[in-house]
Amino acid sequence: MPTSLLVRNLDADLVRRLKRRASRNGRSAEAEHREILRQALSAEVEPAFAELAAHMRKLTGGRKHTPAEVLQREGRQER
């Protein structure tokens, strides 16, 4: 489902350059903006779940953790 993205506070020179580039490529500024985003993000690789999990373990390493079963038990007792 298509959606919209509003970009605020752009430098006027950047907008002029976008419009010139769009004109050279025979597109509207909006279409050129979409193409730039598509190209920039198409090369980006989404990290695998294992990488994300390892990163979270690194971020939370050394912190006190409450086991899930304890949290579930506490939640049931509050009802």
mmCIF file of the N, C-alpha and C atoms, coordinates in Angstrom:
data_MODEL
# 
_entry.id   MODEL 
# 
loop_
_atom_site.group_PDB 
_atom_site.id 
_atom_site.type_symbol 
_atom_site.label_atom_id 
_atom_site.label_alt_id 
_atom_site.label_comp_id 
_atom_site.label_asym_id 
_atom_site.label_entity_id 
_atom_site.label_seq_id 
_atom_site.pdbx_PDB_ins_code 
_atom_site.Cartn_x 
_atom_site.Cartn_y 
_atom_site.Cartn_z 
_atom_site.occupancy 
_atom_site.B_iso_or_equiv 
_atom_site.pdbx_formal_charge 
_atom_site.auth_seq_id 
_atom_site.auth_comp_id 
_atom_site.auth_asym_id 
_atom_site.auth_atom_id 
_atom_site.pdbx_PDB_model_num 
ATOM 1   N N  . MET A 1 1  ? 0.839  -1.169  0.000   1.00 0.00 ? 1  MET A N  1 
ATOM 2   C CA . MET A 1 1  ? 0.000  0.000   0.000   1.00 0.00 ? 1  MET A CA 1 
ATOM 3   C C  . MET A 1 1  ? 0.890  1.239   0.000   1.00 0.00 ? 1  MET A C  1 
ATOM 4   N N  . PRO A 1 2  ? 0.784  2.081   -1.003  1.00 0.00 ? 2  PRO A N  1 
ATOM 5   C CA . PRO A 1 2  ? 1.598  3.288   -1.057  1.00 0.00 ? 2  PRO A CA 1 
ATOM 6   C C  . PRO A 1 2  ? 1.273  4.223   0.101   1.00 0.00 ? 2  PRO A C  1 
ATOM 7   N N  . THR A 1 3  ? 2.279  4.918   0.550   1.00 0.00 ? 3  THR A N  1 
ATOM 8   C CA . THR A 1 3  ? 2.108  5.888   1.623   1.00 0.00 ? 3  THR A CA 1 
ATOM 9   C C  . THR A 1 3  ? 2.912  7.130   1.292   1.00 0.00 ? 3  THR A C  1 
ATOM 10  N N  . SER A 1 4  ? 2.801  8.145   2.116   1.00 0.00 ? 4  SER A N  1 
ATOM 11  C CA . SER A 1 4  ? 3.483  9.414   1.857   1.00 0.00 ? 4  SER A CA 1 
ATOM 12  C C  . SER A 1 4  ? 4.557  9.664   2.889   1.00 0.00 ? 4  SER A C  1 
ATOM 13  N N  . LEU A 1 5  ? 5.514  10.484  2.484   1.00 0.00 ? 5  LEU A N  1 
ATOM 14  C CA . LEU A 1 5  ? 6.597  10.896  3.366   1.00 0.00 ? 5  LEU A CA 1 
ATOM 15  C C  . LEU A 1 5  ? 6.792  12.394  3.166   1.00 0.00 ? 5  LEU A C  1 
ATOM 16  N N  . LEU A 1 6  ? 6.721  13.142  4.250   1.00 0.00 ? 6  LEU A N  1 
ATOM 17  C CA . LEU A 1 6  ? 6.905  14.582  4.198   1.00 0.00 ? 6  LEU A CA 1 
ATOM 18  C C  . LEU A 1 6  ? 8.286  14.901  4.746   1.00 0.00 ? 6  LEU A C  1 
ATOM 19  N N  . VAL A 1 7  ? 9.082  15.630  3.978   1.00 0.00 ? 7  VAL A N  1 
ATOM 20  C CA . VAL A 1 7  ? 10.430 15.993  4.411   1.00 0.00 ? 7  VAL A CA 1 
ATOM 21  C C  . VAL A 1 7  ? 10.443 17.500  4.629   1.00 0.00 ? 7  VAL A C  1 
ATOM 22  N N  . ARG A 1 8  ? 10.723 17.898  5.854   1.00 0.00 ? 8  ARG A N  1 
ATOM 23  C CA . ARG A 1 8  ? 10.713 19.322  6.195   1.00 0.00 ? 8  ARG A CA 1 
ATOM 24  C C  . ARG A 1 8  ? 12.133 19.852  6.363   1.00 0.00 ? 8  ARG A C  1 
ATOM 25  N N  . ASN A 1 9  ? 12.228 21.176  6.371   1.00 0.00 ? 9  ASN A N  1 
ATOM 26  C CA . ASN A 1 9  ? 13.468 21.898  6.670   1.00 0.00 ? 9  ASN A CA 1 
ATOM 27  C C  . ASN A 1 9  ? 14.621 21.547  5.731   1.00 0.00 ? 9  ASN A C  1 
ATOM 28  N N  . LEU A 1 10 ? 14.314 21.443  4.448   1.00 0.00 ? 10 LEU A N  1 
ATOM 29  C CA . LEU A 1 10 ? 15.363 21.194  3.462   1.00 0.00 ? 10 LEU A CA 1 
ATOM 30  C C  . LEU A 1 10 ? 16.025 22.506  3.069   1.00 0.00 ? 10 LEU A C  1 
ATOM 31  N N  . ASP A 1 11 ? 17.301 22.452  2.840   1.00 0.00 ? 11 ASP A N  1 
ATOM 32  C CA . ASP A 1 11 ? 18.053 23.598  2.373   1.00 0.00 ? 11 ASP A CA 1 
ATOM 33  C C  . ASP A 1 11 ? 17.571 23.954  0.960   1.00 0.00 ? 11 ASP A C  1 
ATOM 34  N N  . ALA A 1 12 ? 17.369 25.240  0.712   1.00 0.00 ? 12 ALA A N  1 
ATOM 35  C CA . ALA A 1 12 ? 16.856 25.692  -0.590  1.00 0.00 ? 12 ALA A CA 1 
ATOM 36  C C  . ALA A 1 12 ? 17.756 25.236  -1.735  1.00 0.00 ? 12 ALA A C  1 
ATOM 37  N N  . ASP A 1 13 ? 19.074 25.238  -1.519  1.00 0.00 ? 13 ASP A N  1 
ATOM 38  C CA . ASP A 1 13 ? 20.003 24.799  -2.568  1.00 0.00 ? 13 ASP A CA 1 
ATOM 39  C C  . ASP A 1 13 ? 19.802 23.320  -2.879  1.00 0.00 ? 13 ASP A C  1 
ATOM 40  N N  . LEU A 1 14 ? 19.542 22.536  -1.859  1.00 0.00 ? 14 LEU A N  1 
ATOM 41  C CA . LEU A 1 14 ? 19.309 21.106  -2.062  1.00 0.00 ? 14 LEU A CA 1 
ATOM 42  C C  . LEU A 1 14 ? 18.060 20.877  -2.915  1.00 0.00 ? 14 LEU A C  1 
ATOM 43  N N  . VAL A 1 15 ? 17.022 21.635  -2.646  1.00 0.00 ? 15 VAL A N  1 
ATOM 44  C CA . VAL A 1 15 ? 15.783 21.514  -3.415  1.00 0.00 ? 15 VAL A CA 1 
ATOM 45  C C  . VAL A 1 15 ? 16.019 21.927  -4.866  1.00 0.00 ? 15 VAL A C  1 
ATOM 46  N N  . ARG A 1 16 ? 16.765 23.002  -5.072  1.00 0.00 ? 16 ARG A N  1 
ATOM 47  C CA . ARG A 1 16 ? 17.091 23.420  -6.450  1.00 0.00 ? 16 ARG A CA 1 
ATOM 48  C C  . ARG A 1 16 ? 17.856 22.336  -7.188  1.00 0.00 ? 16 ARG A C  1 
ATOM 49  N N  . ARG A 1 17 ? 18.830 21.733  -6.497  1.00 0.00 ? 17 ARG A N  1 
ATOM 50  C CA . ARG A 1 17 ? 19.620 20.665  -7.122  1.00 0.00 ? 17 ARG A CA 1 
ATOM 51  C C  . ARG A 1 17 ? 18.754 19.454  -7.439  1.00 0.00 ? 17 ARG A C  1 
ATOM 52  N N  . LEU A 1 18 ? 17.823 19.134  -6.555  1.00 0.00 ? 18 LEU A N  1 
ATOM 53  C CA . LEU A 1 18 ? 16.902 18.017  -6.804  1.00 0.00 ? 18 LEU A CA 1 
ATOM 54  C C  . LEU A 1 18 ? 16.051 18.301  -8.037  1.00 0.00 ? 18 LEU A C  1 
ATOM 55  N N  . LYS A 1 19 ? 15.548 19.511  -8.148  1.00 0.00 ? 19 LYS A N  1 
ATOM 56  C CA . LYS A 1 19 ? 14.714 19.875  -9.299  1.00 0.00 ? 19 LYS A CA 1 
ATOM 57  C C  . LYS A 1 19 ? 15.506 19.839  -10.601 1.00 0.00 ? 19 LYS A C  1 
ATOM 58  N N  . ARG A 1 20 ? 16.761 20.314  -10.568 1.00 0.00 ? 20 ARG A N  1 
ATOM 59  C CA . ARG A 1 20 ? 17.602 20.253  -11.776 1.00 0.00 ? 20 ARG A CA 1 
ATOM 60  C C  . ARG A 1 20 ? 17.874 18.805  -12.179 1.00 0.00 ? 20 ARG A C  1 
ATOM 61  N N  . ARG A 1 21 ? 18.182 17.974  -11.200 1.00 0.00 ? 21 ARG A N  1 
ATOM 62  C CA . ARG A 1 21 ? 18.434 16.559  -11.474 1.00 0.00 ? 21 ARG A CA 1 
ATOM 63  C C  . ARG A 1 21 ? 17.179 15.890  -12.034 1.00 0.00 ? 21 ARG A C  1 
ATOM 64  N N  . ALA A 1 22 ? 16.039 16.208  -11.463 1.00 0.00 ? 22 ALA A N  1 
ATOM 65  C CA . ALA A 1 22 ? 14.775 15.653  -11.950 1.00 0.00 ? 22 ALA A CA 1 
ATOM 66  C C  . ALA A 1 22 ? 14.535 16.059  -13.396 1.00 0.00 ? 22 ALA A C  1 
ATOM 67  N N  . SER A 1 23 ? 14.798 17.318  -13.694 1.00 0.00 ? 23 SER A N  1 
ATOM 68  C CA . SER A 1 23 ? 14.614 17.813  -15.054 1.00 0.00 ? 23 SER A CA 1 
ATOM 69  C C  . SER A 1 23 ? 15.523 17.084  -16.033 1.00 0.00 ? 23 SER A C  1 
ATOM 70  N N  . ARG A 1 24 ? 16.771 16.893  -15.648 1.00 0.00 ? 24 ARG A N  1 
ATOM 71  C CA . ARG A 1 24 ? 17.716 16.167  -16.527 1.00 0.00 ? 24 ARG A CA 1 
ATOM 72  C C  . ARG A 1 24 ? 17.243 14.737  -16.793 1.00 0.00 ? 24 ARG A C  1 
ATOM 73  N N  . ASN A 1 25 ? 16.574 14.141  -15.799 1.00 0.00 ? 25 ASN A N  1 
ATOM 74  C CA . ASN A 1 25 ? 16.129 12.756  -15.933 1.00 0.00 ? 25 ASN A CA 1 
ATOM 75  C C  . ASN A 1 25 ? 14.688 12.628  -16.422 1.00 0.00 ? 25 ASN A C  1 
ATOM 76  N N  . GLY A 1 26 ? 14.072 13.779  -16.760 1.00 0.00 ? 26 GLY A N  1 
ATOM 77  C CA . GLY A 1 26 ? 12.711 13.754  -17.297 1.00 0.00 ? 26 GLY A CA 1 
ATOM 78  C C  . GLY A 1 26 ? 11.671 13.315  -16.270 1.00 0.00 ? 26 GLY A C  1 
ATOM 79  N N  . ARG A 1 27 ? 11.903 13.656  -15.011 1.00 0.00 ? 27 ARG A N  1 
ATOM 80  C CA . ARG A 1 27 ? 10.977 13.282  -13.947 1.00 0.00 ? 27 ARG A CA 1 
ATOM 81  C C  . ARG A 1 27 ? 10.573 14.515  -13.156 1.00 0.00 ? 27 ARG A C  1 
ATOM 82  N N  . SER A 1 28 ? 9.500  14.368  -12.393 1.00 0.00 ? 28 SER A N  1 
ATOM 83  C CA . SER A 1 28 ? 9.128  15.420  -11.453 1.00 0.00 ? 28 SER A CA 1 
ATOM 84  C C  . SER A 1 28 ? 10.085 15.350  -10.268 1.00 0.00 ? 28 SER A C  1 
ATOM 85  N N  . ALA A 1 29 ? 10.122 16.402  -9.477  1.00 0.00 ? 29 ALA A N  1 
ATOM 86  C CA . ALA A 1 29 ? 10.976 16.394  -8.283  1.00 0.00 ? 29 ALA A CA 1 
ATOM 87  C C  . ALA A 1 29 ? 10.550 15.275  -7.346  1.00 0.00 ? 29 ALA A C  1 
ATOM 88  N N  . GLU A 1 30 ? 9.251  15.050  -7.252  1.00 0.00 ? 30 GLU A N  1 
ATOM 89  C CA . GLU A 1 30 ? 8.742  13.985  -6.381  1.00 0.00 ? 30 GLU A CA 1 
ATOM 90  C C  . GLU A 1 30 ? 9.202  12.609  -6.872  1.00 0.00 ? 30 GLU A C  1 
ATOM 91  N N  . ALA A 1 31 ? 9.106  12.377  -8.181  1.00 0.00 ? 31 ALA A N  1 
ATOM 92  C CA . ALA A 1 31 ? 9.542  11.092  -8.736  1.00 0.00 ? 31 ALA A CA 1 
ATOM 93  C C  . ALA A 1 31 ? 11.052 10.914  -8.572  1.00 0.00 ? 31 ALA A C  1 
ATOM 94  N N  . GLU A 1 32 ? 11.788 12.003  -8.723  1.00 0.00 ? 32 GLU A N  1 
ATOM 95  C CA . GLU A 1 32 ? 13.244 11.933  -8.554  1.00 0.00 ? 32 GLU A CA 1 
ATOM 96  C C  . GLU A 1 32 ? 13.592 11.605  -7.102  1.00 0.00 ? 32 GLU A C  1 
ATOM 97  N N  . HIS A 1 33 ? 12.880 12.207  -6.189  1.00 0.00 ? 33 HIS A N  1 
ATOM 98  C CA . HIS A 1 33 ? 13.073 11.947  -4.765  1.00 0.00 ? 33 HIS A CA 1 
ATOM 99  C C  . HIS A 1 33 ? 12.824 10.462  -4.470  1.00 0.00 ? 33 HIS A C  1 
ATOM 100 N N  . ARG A 1 34 ? 11.743 9.919   -5.026  1.00 0.00 ? 34 ARG A N  1 
ATOM 101 C CA . ARG A 1 34 ? 11.445 8.487   -4.842  1.00 0.00 ? 34 ARG A CA 1 
ATOM 102 C C  . ARG A 1 34 ? 12.577 7.622   -5.383  1.00 0.00 ? 34 ARG A C  1 
ATOM 103 N N  . GLU A 1 35 ? 13.080 7.987   -6.561  1.00 0.00 ? 35 GLU A N  1 
ATOM 104 C CA . GLU A 1 35 ? 14.144 7.197   -7.184  1.00 0.00 ? 35 GLU A CA 1 
ATOM 105 C C  . GLU A 1 35 ? 15.429 7.249   -6.356  1.00 0.00 ? 35 GLU A C  1 
ATOM 106 N N  . ILE A 1 36 ? 15.753 8.424   -5.836  1.00 0.00 ? 36 ILE A N  1 
ATOM 107 C CA . ILE A 1 36 ? 16.947 8.556   -4.992  1.00 0.00 ? 36 ILE A CA 1 
ATOM 108 C C  . ILE A 1 36 ? 16.814 7.672   -3.758  1.00 0.00 ? 36 ILE A C  1 
ATOM 109 N N  . LEU A 1 37 ? 15.660 7.709   -3.115  1.00 0.00 ? 37 LEU A N  1 
ATOM 110 C CA . LEU A 1 37 ? 15.434 6.860   -1.937  1.00 0.00 ? 37 LEU A CA 1 
ATOM 111 C C  . LEU A 1 37 ? 15.511 5.381   -2.302  1.00 0.00 ? 37 LEU A C  1 
ATOM 112 N N  . ARG A 1 38 ? 14.874 5.016   -3.416  1.00 0.00 ? 38 ARG A N  1 
ATOM 113 C CA . ARG A 1 38 ? 14.882 3.616   -3.862  1.00 0.00 ? 38 ARG A CA 1 
ATOM 114 C C  . ARG A 1 38 ? 16.315 3.127   -4.096  1.00 0.00 ? 38 ARG A C  1 
ATOM 115 N N  . GLN A 1 39 ? 17.121 3.928   -4.796  1.00 0.00 ? 39 GLN A N  1 
ATOM 116 C CA . GLN A 1 39 ? 18.509 3.543   -5.066  1.00 0.00 ? 39 GLN A CA 1 
ATOM 117 C C  . GLN A 1 39 ? 19.332 3.461   -3.786  1.00 0.00 ? 39 GLN A C  1 
ATOM 118 N N  . ALA A 1 40 ? 19.168 4.435   -2.917  1.00 0.00 ? 40 ALA A N  1 
ATOM 119 C CA . ALA A 1 40 ? 19.956 4.469   -1.677  1.00 0.00 ? 40 ALA A CA 1 
ATOM 120 C C  . ALA A 1 40 ? 19.644 3.278   -0.779  1.00 0.00 ? 40 ALA A C  1 
ATOM 121 N N  . LEU A 1 41 ? 18.379 2.896   -0.731  1.00 0.00 ? 41 LEU A N  1 
ATOM 122 C CA . LEU A 1 41 ? 17.982 1.832   0.192   1.00 0.00 ? 41 LEU A CA 1 
ATOM 123 C C  . LEU A 1 41 ? 18.013 0.435   -0.416  1.00 0.00 ? 41 LEU A C  1 
ATOM 124 N N  . SER A 1 42 ? 18.054 0.328   -1.738  1.00 0.00 ? 42 SER A N  1 
ATOM 125 C CA . SER A 1 42 ? 18.057 -0.994  -2.360  1.00 0.00 ? 42 SER A CA 1 
ATOM 126 C C  . SER A 1 42 ? 19.354 -1.748  -2.095  1.00 0.00 ? 42 SER A C  1 
ATOM 127 N N  . ALA A 1 43 ? 20.438 -1.018  -1.901  1.00 0.00 ? 43 ALA A N  1 
ATOM 128 C CA . ALA A 1 43 ? 21.729 -1.667  -1.656  1.00 0.00 ? 43 ALA A CA 1 
ATOM 129 C C  . ALA A 1 43 ? 21.911 -2.034  -0.182  1.00 0.00 ? 43 ALA A C  1 
ATOM 130 N N  . GLU A 1 44 ? 21.052 -1.499  0.671   1.00 0.00 ? 44 GLU A N  1 
ATOM 131 C CA . GLU A 1 44 ? 21.171 -1.753  2.110   1.00 0.00 ? 44 GLU A CA 1 
ATOM 132 C C  . GLU A 1 44 ? 20.655 -3.149  2.438   1.00 0.00 ? 44 GLU A C  1 
ATOM 133 N N  . VAL A 1 45 ? 21.457 -3.894  3.174   1.00 0.00 ? 45 VAL A N  1 
ATOM 134 C CA . VAL A 1 45 ? 21.087 -5.261  3.543   1.00 0.00 ? 45 VAL A CA 1 
ATOM 135 C C  . VAL A 1 45 ? 20.502 -5.255  4.952   1.00 0.00 ? 45 VAL A C  1 
ATOM 136 N N  . GLU A 1 46 ? 19.321 -5.854  5.091   1.00 0.00 ? 46 GLU A N  1 
ATOM 137 C CA . GLU A 1 46 ? 18.697 -5.966  6.408   1.00 0.00 ? 46 GLU A CA 1 
ATOM 138 C C  . GLU A 1 46 ? 19.477 -6.987  7.230   1.00 0.00 ? 46 GLU A C  1 
ATOM 139 N N  . PRO A 1 47 ? 19.807 -6.657  8.478   1.00 0.00 ? 47 PRO A N  1 
ATOM 140 C CA . PRO A 1 47 ? 20.550 -7.613  9.300   1.00 0.00 ? 47 PRO A CA 1 
ATOM 141 C C  . PRO A 1 47 ? 19.697 -8.840  9.641   1.00 0.00 ? 47 PRO A C  1 
ATOM 142 N N  . ALA A 1 48 ? 20.362 -9.967  9.775   1.00 0.00 ? 48 ALA A N  1 
ATOM 143 C CA . ALA A 1 48 ? 19.675 -11.204 10.131  1.00 0.00 ? 48 ALA A CA 1 
ATOM 144 C C  . ALA A 1 48 ? 19.262 -11.147 11.598  1.00 0.00 ? 48 ALA A C  1 
ATOM 145 N N  . PHE A 1 49 ? 18.272 -11.945 11.954  1.00 0.00 ? 49 PHE A N  1 
ATOM 146 C CA . PHE A 1 49 ? 17.801 -11.967 13.343  1.00 0.00 ? 49 PHE A CA 1 
ATOM 147 C C  . PHE A 1 49 ? 18.942 -12.277 14.303  1.00 0.00 ? 49 PHE A C  1 
ATOM 148 N N  . ALA A 1 50 ? 19.806 -13.201 13.947  1.00 0.00 ? 50 ALA A N  1 
ATOM 149 C CA . ALA A 1 50 ? 20.915 -13.573 14.829  1.00 0.00 ? 50 ALA A CA 1 
ATOM 150 C C  . ALA A 1 50 ? 21.812 -12.369 15.111  1.00 0.00 ? 50 ALA A C  1 
ATOM 151 N N  . GLU A 1 51 ? 22.045 -11.537 14.099  1.00 0.00 ? 51 GLU A N  1 
ATOM 152 C CA . GLU A 1 51 ? 22.852 -10.326 14.292  1.00 0.00 ? 51 GLU A CA 1 
ATOM 153 C C  . GLU A 1 51 ? 22.162 -9.346  15.236  1.00 0.00 ? 51 GLU A C  1 
ATOM 154 N N  . LEU A 1 52 ? 20.868 -9.160  15.034  1.00 0.00 ? 52 LEU A N  1 
ATOM 155 C CA . LEU A 1 52 ? 20.109 -8.251  15.897  1.00 0.00 ? 52 LEU A CA 1 
ATOM 156 C C  . LEU A 1 52 ? 20.101 -8.753  17.338  1.00 0.00 ? 52 LEU A C  1 
ATOM 157 N N  . ALA A 1 53 ? 19.911 -10.064 17.514  1.00 0.00 ? 53 ALA A N  1 
ATOM 158 C CA . ALA A 1 53 ? 19.898 -10.641 18.857  1.00 0.00 ? 53 ALA A CA 1 
ATOM 159 C C  . ALA A 1 53 ? 21.254 -10.464 19.529  1.00 0.00 ? 53 ALA A C  1 
ATOM 160 N N  . ALA A 1 54 ? 22.338 -10.695 18.789  1.00 0.00 ? 54 ALA A N  1 
ATOM 161 C CA . ALA A 1 54 ? 23.684 -10.525 19.342  1.00 0.00 ? 54 ALA A CA 1 
ATOM 162 C C  . ALA A 1 54 ? 23.908 -9.075  19.752  1.00 0.00 ? 54 ALA A C  1 
ATOM 163 N N  . HIS A 1 55 ? 23.418 -8.156  18.945  1.00 0.00 ? 55 HIS A N  1 
ATOM 164 C CA . HIS A 1 55 ? 23.557 -6.736  19.260  1.00 0.00 ? 55 HIS A CA 1 
ATOM 165 C C  . HIS A 1 55 ? 22.795 -6.396  20.545  1.00 0.00 ? 55 HIS A C  1 
ATOM 166 N N  . MET A 1 56 ? 21.587 -6.935  20.687  1.00 0.00 ? 56 MET A N  1 
ATOM 167 C CA . MET A 1 56 ? 20.797 -6.682  21.899  1.00 0.00 ? 56 MET A CA 1 
ATOM 168 C C  . MET A 1 56 ? 21.490 -7.273  23.130  1.00 0.00 ? 56 MET A C  1 
ATOM 169 N N  . ARG A 1 57 ? 22.059 -8.464  22.994  1.00 0.00 ? 57 ARG A N  1 
ATOM 170 C CA . ARG A 1 57 ? 22.787 -9.065  24.120  1.00 0.00 ? 57 ARG A CA 1 
ATOM 171 C C  . ARG A 1 57 ? 23.972 -8.191  24.524  1.00 0.00 ? 57 ARG A C  1 
ATOM 172 N N  . LYS A 1 58 ? 24.654 -7.633  23.517  1.00 0.00 ? 58 LYS A N  1 
ATOM 173 C CA . LYS A 1 58 ? 25.794 -6.761  23.793  1.00 0.00 ? 58 LYS A CA 1 
ATOM 174 C C  . LYS A 1 58 ? 25.340 -5.495  24.519  1.00 0.00 ? 58 LYS A C  1 
ATOM 175 N N  . LEU A 1 59 ? 24.225 -4.916  24.075  1.00 0.00 ? 59 LEU A N  1 
ATOM 176 C CA . LEU A 1 59 ? 23.711 -3.696  24.689  1.00 0.00 ? 59 LEU A CA 1 
ATOM 177 C C  . LEU A 1 59 ? 23.248 -3.916  26.127  1.00 0.00 ? 59 LEU A C  1 
ATOM 178 N N  . THR A 1 60 ? 22.710 -5.097  26.402  1.00 0.00 ? 60 THR A N  1 
ATOM 179 C CA . THR A 1 60 ? 22.147 -5.362  27.728  1.00 0.00 ? 60 THR A CA 1 
ATOM 180 C C  . THR A 1 60 ? 23.062 -6.210  28.606  1.00 0.00 ? 60 THR A C  1 
ATOM 181 N N  . GLY A 1 61 ? 24.248 -6.514  28.128  1.00 0.00 ? 61 GLY A N  1 
ATOM 182 C CA . GLY A 1 61 ? 25.187 -7.329  28.898  1.00 0.00 ? 61 GLY A CA 1 
ATOM 183 C C  . GLY A 1 61 ? 25.524 -6.679  30.236  1.00 0.00 ? 61 GLY A C  1 
ATOM 184 N N  . GLY A 1 62 ? 25.574 -7.496  31.281  1.00 0.00 ? 62 GLY A N  1 
ATOM 185 C CA . GLY A 1 62 ? 25.926 -7.005  32.604  1.00 0.00 ? 62 GLY A CA 1 
ATOM 186 C C  . GLY A 1 62 ? 24.759 -6.423  33.387  1.00 0.00 ? 62 GLY A C  1 
ATOM 187 N N  . ARG A 1 63 ? 23.604 -6.315  32.765  1.00 0.00 ? 63 ARG A N  1 
ATOM 188 C CA . ARG A 1 63 ? 22.429 -5.802  33.470  1.00 0.00 ? 63 ARG A CA 1 
ATOM 189 C C  . ARG A 1 63 ? 21.686 -6.952  34.135  1.00 0.00 ? 63 ARG A C  1 
ATOM 190 N N  . LYS A 1 64 ? 20.981 -6.631  35.201  1.00 0.00 ? 64 LYS A N  1 
ATOM 191 C CA . LYS A 1 64 ? 20.158 -7.623  35.889  1.00 0.00 ? 64 LYS A CA 1 
ATOM 192 C C  . LYS A 1 64 ? 18.927 -7.907  35.021  1.00 0.00 ? 64 LYS A C  1 
ATOM 193 N N  . HIS A 1 65 ? 18.641 -9.173  34.807  1.00 0.00 ? 65 HIS A N  1 
ATOM 194 C CA . HIS A 1 65 ? 17.492 -9.570  33.992  1.00 0.00 ? 65 HIS A CA 1 
ATOM 195 C C  . HIS A 1 65 ? 16.526 -10.383 34.831  1.00 0.00 ? 65 HIS A C  1 
ATOM 196 N N  . THR A 1 66 ? 15.251 -10.145 34.653  1.00 0.00 ? 66 THR A N  1 
ATOM 197 C CA . THR A 1 66 ? 14.224 -10.923 35.319  1.00 0.00 ? 66 THR A CA 1 
ATOM 198 C C  . THR A 1 66 ? 13.733 -11.969 34.329  1.00 0.00 ? 66 THR A C  1 
ATOM 199 N N  . PRO A 1 67 ? 13.781 -13.256 34.698  1.00 0.00 ? 67 PRO A N  1 
ATOM 200 C CA . PRO A 1 67 ? 13.325 -14.302 33.782  1.00 0.00 ? 67 PRO A CA 1 
ATOM 201 C C  . PRO A 1 67 ? 11.856 -14.101 33.396  1.00 0.00 ? 67 PRO A C  1 
ATOM 202 N N  . ALA A 1 68 ? 11.513 -14.477 32.183  1.00 0.00 ? 68 ALA A N  1 
ATOM 203 C CA . ALA A 1 68 ? 10.157 -14.294 31.662  1.00 0.00 ? 68 ALA A CA 1 
ATOM 204 C C  . ALA A 1 68 ? 9.120  -14.991 32.528  1.00 0.00 ? 68 ALA A C  1 
ATOM 205 N N  . GLU A 1 69 ? 9.456  -16.192 33.043  1.00 0.00 ? 69 GLU A N  1 
ATOM 206 C CA . GLU A 1 69 ? 8.468  -16.911 33.845  1.00 0.00 ? 69 GLU A CA 1 
ATOM 207 C C  . GLU A 1 69 ? 8.132  -16.163 35.137  1.00 0.00 ? 69 GLU A C  1 
ATOM 208 N N  . VAL A 1 70 ? 9.085  -15.436 35.673  1.00 0.00 ? 70 VAL A N  1 
ATOM 209 C CA . VAL A 1 70 ? 8.827  -14.629 36.877  1.00 0.00 ? 70 VAL A CA 1 
ATOM 210 C C  . VAL A 1 70 ? 7.889  -13.473 36.526  1.00 0.00 ? 70 VAL A C  1 
ATOM 211 N N  . LEU A 1 71 ? 8.141  -12.818 35.424  1.00 0.00 ? 71 LEU A N  1 
ATOM 212 C CA . LEU A 1 71 ? 7.284  -11.720 34.991  1.00 0.00 ? 71 LEU A CA 1 
ATOM 213 C C  . LEU A 1 71 ? 5.869  -12.212 34.702  1.00 0.00 ? 71 LEU A C  1 
ATOM 214 N N  . GLN A 1 72 ? 5.744  -13.382 34.079  1.00 0.00 ? 72 GLN A N  1 
ATOM 215 C CA . GLN A 1 72 ? 4.423  -13.946 33.801  1.00 0.00 ? 72 GLN A CA 1 
ATOM 216 C C  . GLN A 1 72 ? 3.685  -14.259 35.100  1.00 0.00 ? 72 GLN A C  1 
ATOM 217 N N  . ARG A 1 73 ? 4.377  -14.861 36.055  1.00 0.00 ? 73 ARG A N  1 
ATOM 218 C CA . ARG A 1 73 ? 3.768  -15.202 37.336  1.00 0.00 ? 73 ARG A CA 1 
ATOM 219 C C  . ARG A 1 73 ? 3.289  -13.938 38.045  1.00 0.00 ? 73 ARG A C  1 
ATOM 220 N N  . GLU A 1 74 ? 4.129  -12.901 38.058  1.00 0.00 ? 74 GLU A N  1 
ATOM 221 C CA . GLU A 1 74 ? 3.743  -11.645 38.680  1.00 0.00 ? 74 GLU A CA 1 
ATOM 222 C C  . GLU A 1 74 ? 2.527  -11.026 38.002  1.00 0.00 ? 74 GLU A C  1 
ATOM 223 N N  . GLY A 1 75 ? 2.486  -11.126 36.689  1.00 0.00 ? 75 GLY A N  1 
ATOM 224 C CA . GLY A 1 75 ? 1.354  -10.598 35.933  1.00 0.00 ? 75 GLY A CA 1 
ATOM 225 C C  . GLY A 1 75 ? 0.068  -11.315 36.263  1.00 0.00 ? 75 GLY A C  1 
ATOM 226 N N  . ARG A 1 76 ? 0.135  -12.617 36.411  1.00 0.00 ? 76 ARG A N  1 
ATOM 227 C CA . ARG A 1 76 ? -1.059 -13.406 36.774  1.00 0.00 ? 76 ARG A CA 1 
ATOM 228 C C  . ARG A 1 76 ? -1.539 -13.063 38.175  1.00 0.00 ? 76 ARG A C  1 
ATOM 229 N N  . GLN A 1 77 ? -0.607 -12.840 39.086  1.00 0.00 ? 77 GLN A N  1 
ATOM 230 C CA . GLN A 1 77 ? -0.969 -12.542 40.465  1.00 0.00 ? 77 GLN A CA 1 
ATOM 231 C C  . GLN A 1 77 ? -1.625 -11.165 40.594  1.00 0.00 ? 77 GLN A C  1 
ATOM 232 N N  . GLU A 1 78 ? -1.328 -10.255 39.670  1.00 0.00 ? 78 GLU A N  1 
ATOM 233 C CA . GLU A 1 78 ? -1.905 -8.910  39.728  1.00 0.00 ? 78 GLU A CA 1 
ATOM 234 C C  . GLU A 1 78 ? -3.358 -8.899  39.281  1.00 0.00 ? 78 GLU A C  1 
ATOM 235 N N  . ARG A 1 79 ? -3.805 -9.931  38.602  1.00 0.00 ? 79 ARG A N  1 
ATOM 236 C CA . ARG A 1 79 ? -5.191 -9.963  38.085  1.00 0.00 ? 79 ARG A CA 1 
ATOM 237 C C  . ARG A 1 79 ? -6.186 -10.151 39.158  1.00 0.00 ? 79 ARG A C  1 
# 
